[in-house]
Amino acid sequence: MSETIFTGCIPALMTPCKPNRSPDFDALVRKGQQLIAAGMSAVVYCGSMGDWPLLSDAERMEGVARLASAGVPVIVGTGAVNTKSAVAIAAHAASVGAKGLMVIPRVLSRGPIVAAQKAHFQAVLAAAPDLPAVIYNSPYYGFATRADLFFALRAEHPNLIGFKEFGGGADLTYAAQNITSGDAGLTLMVGVDTQVCHGFINCGAKGAITGIGNALPREVLHLVALSQAAAAGDAEARRKAYELEQALLVLSSFDEGPDLVLFYKYLLVLNGDAEYALHFNESDALTPSQQAFVTTQYQLFKDWYANWAA
């Protein structure tokens, strides 16, 4: 499966809420279209950023179907407690024209058991054999997919074409050393916003799945382009990539924490997207101190970038 959607810069969409705290799929599609128009290569829905644990399977499927029917190239997160749900989500993604799968480990029930995870991955990959898929490796899911399991799965499921690494620099290095390097048919995706330079320059990543890119698409696309140029040997691009990544660090570090959706929705509100003001649980909200901090940091970065980019 040589053609893959897993390249370039791909934002993980958040799910906007109506006043009654139900999903606002019209706003979801608008945001997807805006980000593709800005230069993103695809979108992810429904990963952690999309609040998949707070949505029903039917709501998740509706969001996928609406994005696909609107012409937004969408990669579908398959996170679920029950393998049957993950299989249904994967099969639905294929049926409505999604472009890829982000296969998330089984959570809670037998989560640390390798045999259980292998069976889970096999079932999801088999449900959509024509969709290219990456395994989503994240410490938050409590299971680390290592090289032996990855290649055992790939031997049976050629649609498994890559690895999205949400861990830190050491985890990205492991994935590059032991899984994705040396095989042109495999793709490494940077899965955390603080490791874009390391992923592209040192680990051979072909794409990045981003949270902060929802709010700062131009700037994150710039960072990815500089990182790609640096990976090709451009010394000036390397210097600029690290400068930009460092300036983004406070905002991008929200991607590493449990309140990432709260922070990044708030940045969209600061951008004027009022439909991101609410969360599915009424008690889920930033404190006034958190709001003041992120507002200050956001303006600080925007002022710096306007001067630096000029």
Buried (B, 14 or more C-beta within 10 A) or exposed (E): EEEBBBBBBBBBBBBBBEEEBEBBBEBBBBBBBBBBEBBBBBBBBBBBBBBBEBBEBEBBBBBBBBBBEBEBBBBBBBBBEBBEBBBBBBBBBBEBBBBBBBBBBBBEEBBEEBEBBBBBBBBBBBBBEEBBBBBBBBEEBEBBBBBEBBBBBBEEBEBBBBBBBBBBBEBBBBBBEBBBEEEEEBBBBBBBBBBBBBBBBBBBBBBBBBBBBBBBBEBBBBBBBBBBBBBEEBEEBBEBBBBBBEBBEBBBBBBBEEBBBBBBBBBBBBEEBEBBBBBBEEEBBBEEEBBEBBBEBBEEBBEBBEEEEE
